[in-house]
Amino acid sequence: MSDSFDPTEWITTKEAAELTGYSSIHFRQLAQRGKIEGLKKGRDWLLRKKAVITYVEEMKRLGKAKHDPWRTGSRRKSSHKEGLWDT
């Protein structure tokens, strides 16, 4: 952490869960994977509050599309009738 660390900008995964309705485990996994800004302090994860709010707003914006594996473009449907996938 830098000298400019402001503890009011960071919340625990438990606080993020209480704020949003997602589980604290979900937020810990997001932080571990680098999908949300977080830092590990001892055994606990701290998340930047602004990043948590941005994540929740994006999930609301996506709606049901957040569960669509094709939305990221990482997978492409094959044109084959057999339903095989291109990788």
C-alpha positions as CSV (number, residue, x, y, z in Angstrom):
1,M,0.0,0.0,0.0
2,S,1.2,3.5,-0.7
3,D,1.4,6.4,1.7
4,S,-1.8,7.8,0.2
5,F,-3.9,4.9,1.4
6,D,-7.3,6.3,2.4
7,P,-9.2,3.7,4.5
8,T,-12.5,5.4,3.8
9,E,-12.2,4.3,0.2
10,W,-11.9,0.6,1.0
11,I,-14.4,-1.9,2.5
12,T,-14.3,-5.5,3.5
13,T,-15.9,-8.3,1.5
14,K,-18.4,-8.6,4.3
15,E,-19.3,-4.9,4.0
16,A,-19.5,-5.3,0.2
17,A,-21.9,-8.2,0.6
18,E,-24.1,-6.3,3.0
19,L,-24.1,-3.3,0.7
20,T,-25.0,-5.2,-2.5
21,G,-26.6,-8.5,-1.7
22,Y,-23.8,-10.6,-3.4
23,S,-21.9,-13.0,-1.1
24,S,-18.6,-12.1,0.5
25,I,-17.2,-15.3,-1.1
26,H,-18.2,-13.9,-4.5
27,F,-16.3,-10.7,-3.9
28,R,-13.3,-12.5,-2.6
29,Q,-13.2,-14.6,-5.7
30,L,-13.5,-11.5,-7.9
31,A,-10.6,-9.9,-6.1
32,Q,-8.4,-13.0,-6.3
33,R,-9.0,-13.2,-10.1
34,G,-8.3,-9.5,-10.5
35,K,-11.8,-8.7,-11.8
36,I,-12.4,-6.1,-9.1
37,E,-9.8,-3.9,-7.4
38,G,-8.8,-5.3,-4.1
39,L,-5.9,-5.9,-1.8
40,K,-5.2,-8.5,0.7
41,K,-4.4,-7.4,4.2
42,G,-3.4,-10.4,6.3
43,R,-6.2,-13.0,5.7
44,D,-8.8,-10.4,4.8
45,W,-9.6,-8.7,1.4
46,L,-10.2,-5.0,1.1
47,L,-12.1,-3.8,-1.9
48,R,-12.2,-0.3,-3.3
49,K,-15.8,0.8,-2.6
50,K,-16.1,2.6,-5.9
51,A,-15.1,-0.6,-7.8
52,V,-17.8,-2.6,-5.9
53,I,-20.4,0.0,-6.9
54,T,-19.2,0.0,-10.5
55,Y,-19.3,-3.8,-10.6
56,V,-22.9,-4.0,-9.2
57,E,-24.1,-1.3,-11.7
58,E,-22.5,-3.2,-14.6
59,M,-24.2,-6.5,-13.5
60,K,-27.6,-4.6,-13.3
61,R,-27.0,-3.1,-16.8
62,L,-26.2,-6.5,-18.3
63,G,-29.3,-8.2,-16.7
64,K,-29.7,-11.7,-17.9
65,A,-26.8,-11.3,-20.4
66,K,-24.3,-11.5,-17.5
67,H,-24.8,-15.3,-17.7
68,D,-24.2,-15.5,-21.4
69,P,-20.8,-16.9,-22.1
70,W,-20.9,-15.5,-25.7
71,R,-21.1,-11.9,-24.6
72,T,-17.3,-11.6,-24.0
73,G,-16.4,-12.9,-27.4
74,S,-14.0,-15.4,-25.8
75,R,-16.0,-18.2,-27.4
76,R,-17.6,-18.3,-30.8
77,K,-20.4,-20.5,-32.0
78,S,-19.6,-22.9,-34.8
79,S,-21.5,-22.9,-38.0
80,H,-21.6,-26.7,-37.9
81,K,-25.0,-28.3,-37.5
82,E,-23.5,-30.8,-34.9
83,G,-23.3,-27.9,-32.4
84,L,-19.5,-28.2,-32.0
85,W,-17.7,-25.2,-30.7
86,D,-14.8,-23.3,-32.3
87,T,-11.9,-22.5,-30.0
